[in-house]
Amino acid sequence: MSSVTINANATKNILCVDDEPNILHSLQRLFLAENYTVFIADSGQEGIALLEEQAIDIVVSDMRMPHMDGAAFLKIVAERWPDTKRVLLTGFADIDSVMLAINEGKIDYYLAKPWRNESMLNAIASLLRQKWLMDENRLLQNLLSKKNEELTVLNNHLEDKVEQRTYQLHKSYQELQATHEAAIQVLLSVQELHEGQYKGYCRSVAKHAKLLAQVLKCSEKELEVVYLGAMLHNLGKSGLSESIMFKPFLKLTPEEHKEYIQYPILGATALAAFPSLNEVANAILHHRERYDGLGYPNKLAGEAIPLASRILALAVDYNELQHGLLIPEKCHAKLALRYIIERAHRYDPHLLPLFVKIIQKLPDAQSALNERAYEPFCLTPGMVLSRDLVSKNGFVYLYKGHVLTAEIIEKLNALERQIVYVYQHPPAK
């Protein structure tokens, strides 16, 4: 029996398609320096002709090209050469084109122009590794499936080969799983890096979303999608400026609003390189949709919105209200719930009452019932802080449990406009 193996270190073929010669030359120089074999085409038609003649591992295509754009070209590649990995190059502003390429071209990776060479090379190396593992797994699966047919012509040594191949297959699957888990950790680290003064916010969203999913008796897979969707829902904000990222939604200017509402698309696109996270990406893409059809980015309504996204909508809004990210004032638990209930038309009518019951049973919500919010001029000596008093840049003025004096209240009145939370009935010492 002949044995076929895949050489992971063999020269790999990359096809670059762009109607701009300078872009093609830049990509060619970059990839040749890494010992890749590079083919170039200045149109989708020429790219298809090359694919018919050459075995191509990765296609890197521009979106905006005359006659045949990147989405149409990559759609043909996906249909005729599904094993060829597909990378899309375009500008951040071209969101509609990106969505078209995701849906029709089934792209594996998306990079914005101008790209960073390090990001481009990392993306290519990751895709080549994925392709090699898939090719190796396919080969091993084929060898195993032929075992029964070959038993009549093979000797006892065949069993040793099958065992070895089975071990290799298992090892390949383990590597794929390790790659998946490592990718998630990297994505989580990137997002947490941008949380700043709101550190722990995404974990709080994930906690509340998972509790609701558990009440709904979601499967283990669905729970994972909800949890990871909550942890990564702000991934698309990494590309926004901090002035927009941490500004209350209702205070955004029209231009800021236009940029801000793209973040679910950017977050979902960032996960396009990881097929195992497709459902998570879909949950993130639609978590800003509203049950009444007035959300974004696609104005989906009712149960056309994925269940995971409907769960995230409640958990995200509840936590954003408490962090001052939705409206200018930070709301305690009771006020945040009231805000959501008063806008019930935005949420799934089956999920909303369940979510309210879950939150009301949590210790933080119980303590909020004994809490009042005041501006400094309404404070009186003897009041006890129910929360740390923190400035906008994260500096702690006073800690929870501090008893206010007339002198402290006078100083608070001289500071920036600040909401102060105190106990209605101070806890017994």
Residue, then its C-alpha position, 0 to 999 in steps of 0.5 A: m500500500s502506498s503511503v501519502t504524507i503532508n509536509a508542513n514545511a513545504t513551500k506554500n502557494i499564495l495568490c494575491v488579487d488586487d487592481e492596484p499594482n503597488i498593493l500587489h508588489s507590496l504583498q509580493r515582497l512581503f511574502l517572498a521574504e518568507n519563502y512563500t511562492v507568490f502568484i499575482a493577478d490584477s482582476g478576479q477573472e485572472g485570479i480564477a484562471l490562475l486557480e485553474e492552473q495552480a494549487i493555491d493554499i491561500v488567496v488574498s483579495d482586495m474588496r473593491m475591484p472593477h468588473m468583479d469585486g472581492a466578494a463575488f471573486l471569493k464566492i467563486v473560490a469558496e464554491r470551486w476551491p473550498d479548501t483554499k483559505r480566503v483573506l479579504l483586504t478592505g477599509f474599515a468604512d466598507i462595512d457592507s462589503v465586509m458583510l457581503a464577503i462574510n456571507e457569500g465569500k465565506i472568508d477565513y480572515y479580514l484585514a483592514k488597509p493599510w495592514r501591519n506586516e506583522s498582522m498579515l504574516n501572523a494571519i497567513a501563518s495561522l491559516l497555513r497551519q489550519k489548512w495543514l491540520m485539516d489536510e492531515n486529518r482528512l488524509l488520516q480519516n481516509l486511511l482509517s476508512k479504508k481499513n476494512e477493504e485492505l484487511t485482505v491484502l495487509n499483514n499483521h503489520l497493518e495494525d501497527k500502522v493503523e494504531q500509529r495513524t490513530y495516534q497521529l489523528h488524535k494528536s492533530y485533534q488535540e492541537l486543533q483544540a489547543t489552538h482554539e483555546a489559545a485563540i480565545q485567551v488571546l481575544l479575551s486579553v485584547q478585550e480586557l486590555h481596553e476595559g480600563q476603569y471598567k475592568g470586570y465589566c465583561r465578566s459581570v455581563a457573562k455572569h448574568a447572561k449565563l444565569l439566564a441561559q441556565v434558567l432556560k435550560c440551554s445545552e452545554k454548547e449553548l451555554e458556552v456560546v452565551y458565555l463567550g459571546a458575553m465575554l467577547h461582545n465588546l471586542g469590536k470596540s478595540g478599534l474605537s477611540e477611548s473618547i467614544m468607547f467610554k462615552p454614554f451611548l445617549k451622549l454620542t454625536p451623530e458622527e460618533h454614533k455612526e462609528y460606534i454602531q459598527y462595533p458588533i460587525l467589527g467584533a464578529t468579523a474579528l472572529a471570522a478566522f476561527p470556524s469553531l467560534n461561528e456561533v459566538a460571532n453570530a451572537i455578538l453580531h446581533h446582540r444590539e438588535r431589538y425585539d421591536g426591530l429598531g436595533y442594529p446592525n440588521k434591524l432583525a425583530g422577534e425570534a429572527i434574532p438568535l436566542a444567545s443575542r436576545i440573552l446578551a441584550l438584557a445582560v449588556d444593557y443592565n450592566e451598561l446602565q450600572h457603569g454609565l455607558l448607556i445613559p450619563e448617570k450610573c444606575h444602581a441595580k433597582l434603577a437599572l431594572r426599572y429602566i429596562i422594564e419601562r422599555a420592555h418592547r426592546y426585549d424578548p417578552h419571555l426572557l425579560p421577566l425571568f431576567v428580572k427575577i434572577i437579578q432581584k435574587l442576587p445579593d448586589a440587587q438586594s443591597a441596592l434596595n437599601e441604597r439612595a443616590y444623591e448629588p453632593f448638595c443633597l447630602t447631610p452629615g452622618m450619611v454612610l457611603s454604600r459604594d466607593l466614591v471614584s473619580k472618572n479617571g479611576f481615583v478613589y476619593l472615599y471608600k464604602g462605609h465612610v461616614l460623611t461629615a460637613e467638611i467632606i460634603e463641602k469638598l465634594n460640592a467643589l469637585e466635578r459633578q458626581i453622584v454619591y451612593v449612601y445607605q438608606h439604613p446604615p448596616a449595624k456595626 
